Amino acid sequence: MKYKQINEDTGEGFADFTLQITNYKKKLLGGYTVQCFGQYKSKTVGVCFYIKPDMVGITNGDISTWKTYVDGIKIISLGSESDEFLNSIAELYGVEYKDLKMKNEIALECGALSGNPSHIDKEYVQFKCFLNAHDNTDFYAELYINFDIKNSKVEIIEKDEEYRENIIHSLSL
């Protein structure tokens, strides 16, 4: 199956990605899994996300109600498609790479900037995500992941180019 190309030219120097949701499930005990794919050049790329249950977003537009959740989103490898996704990101980021392999699972701390995560199947939900926020490493990074279940897409948006190498390092074995 052919999917849409994942990379978007933002015109601002950022490398942002959009993936097509191919499978979405609400888990019996809460939480959601979102499987998505795209195309980069001639290769099929993909990844799965697990979204923790019972997260809430900003209440009534009051930013002081914003909170983050440790392990709020997990990025789960789909095998070779996820390895291809990681290598595609590295290429688009201009990061030196050679046959990268994605970790089986990467936990992100996150908080919803808009939309209610508990209604992710009905609302567009924008998350600000943090990699290695509590680790004693030099690989801290931030990015945005937006879920639009109704329109079958996931957007991965770069926050700052300075995080590129840390993102690749954090996702790689």
N, C-alpha and C positions, 0 to 999 in steps of 0.2 A: 504494500500500500504506500502511496506517495502522500507525504504530509507537507504542510507549509514550511517554508524556510524559517528557521528560528531567529535569525539575527535581524534586528531592526536598526536602520540608520537614524539615530535621533538628531543628527545634525549638530550635536553638542559635544562630540567626541566620546560619548558613553557607549558601551556595548550592552545593550538590553536584549532579552530573549523572550519569545513567546512560544509556548508549547500547546499543542491541542490535547484536550482531555479526551481519553479514549475509554476510561473506566472510572467510575466514581461510586463509592459505597459508604453508607453509614454503618458503622460497626455495631453489633448487637449490644455491647456494653458501653457504647459512646465512642466518640471520635469518628474520623473520616479518613478514608484512603482515596487518593487521587492519583491515578496513573495517567501519564501524558507522554506524547511523542512529538517529534518534529523532524525536519530534514535539515542537514547542513551539507551543502554541496550535494554529493550523491549518497550520503550516508544517513541512515535512520538513527536518530538519537532519542533517548527517553530516560525517564526517571519517575519514581513514585514518591508521593508525599503522604505522611501520616500527620493528621491535625488532631491535637489533643482535645478531648471533650471539656466542656464547662469553662471555656475561656470567655471573657467578656471584652467588649470594646470600650471606647470612650463613651461616657454617659452624658447625654444632652449637650454634646459639644464642649464639655468641660474638660480641658486637657489635664487638669489635676487628677482626674479619675483614671488616667491611663496607667496601666500596669503591664509588666512583662511576666512571661511564664517560662521557667526553665523547662527545656524539652517540649516546648509548645508545638513545634513542628519538627518532624524527623524527615530527612531526605533518605530514601531507601534505594539502593542500587537494583537495577533490573538486569545486571550482568553486562554483556557486551554493548548494549544500547546506551547504558549509563557511562561506560568507559568512553564511548564515542562522543557522548555529550560533554564529558569532562575535557577531552582533547579538543573539541570544537570551541569550548569556552576559552581554553588556554590559547588557542590560535587567535581567536578574536581579541583577546586581551593583550596579545603580543608577549605572552609569558613563555620563556624557554621551556620546552617540554619534549618528552620522548616516550611514546607509548604509555601514557598514564593509565592507571587503574583506579576506579572509584572505590572508596571504602564501602562496606556493606550498609552501614547506617551512620548518619551524621545528625546529631541532635543540635537544634538551634533554640536559643532563647528568643522569644518574640513577643510582640504586643500589637494588637490591632489598632491601626491609626484611623480607619474608617470601616464601617460595617460591623455587624455583630457575628463573631465567629460561631456562635451557637446556631446561627441561621445561614451558614455558609452555602447551603443548597439553594437559598432564595435571594441572597444579597451578594453584591460585589464586596469582597473583604480585602483590605490592604493591610499587610503586616510589615512592620519594621523588624528585621531579624539580626541577630548577633551571633557570630561564631567565636568560640573560645573566650567568652565574656568573663568567665571565672577561672580560667586556667592561668597558670603562671608561665605563659609562653609569650612569644613575640608575634603570634599569629592572629591577633584580634582582627575582626573584620565586621562590616555591616553591609546589608543589602536589603532590598525590598522584595517581597514575594506577594503577588496579588492573585487571588482566586476569583474567577468569574465562571462559576459552575453553569449558570444559565446559558452562557455563550460558549461553553466548552473550551475555555482557555486559562492558562496560567502564565503570568508575566513575572519574569525575574529581572529586576531593575537594579542597575548599579548605583550605589550611593556616592562612591568616590573612587576615582581611578587608583588612588594610593592603596586600596584594599585588594587589588587584583591578585598579586602573588600570594597573599594570605588566604584568599578564597580557594585558589588552586591547591595550595598546600593543605588546607583543612579538609578538602574533599578527597584528596589522593591517599592511596596506601603508602 
